[in-house]
């Protein structure tokens, strides 16, 4: 399994599309085997779900994400977890332990002024 975390530095980004990097974790038997830093190729409508599918991501973790993006990830077969905060490594470990649950929140404004990750 591969888990992508939208990140700013080592922390979960408030909005997946505007993150600095995607941390891509390769997981085998609930253990992190590899972590790769993938620079965000740029926020363009509909592009990032396809890009992360090409990276073989099975899960995307972010602080916030718009409804259309969530639908596009679902179309790619990628599970969406939003509402995550804190260190990316911790979010992955919480997901693997079954503790991290999506808030299912949807960013409603493209400017993301306080509407993401809440």
Secondary structure, 3 states (H helix, E strand, C coil): CEEEEEEECCEECCCHHHCCEEEEEEEECCEEEEEEEEECCCCCCCHHHHHHHHCCCCEEEECCCEHHHHHHHHHCCCEEEECCCCEHHHHHHHHHCCCCCCCCCCECCCCCCCCCCC
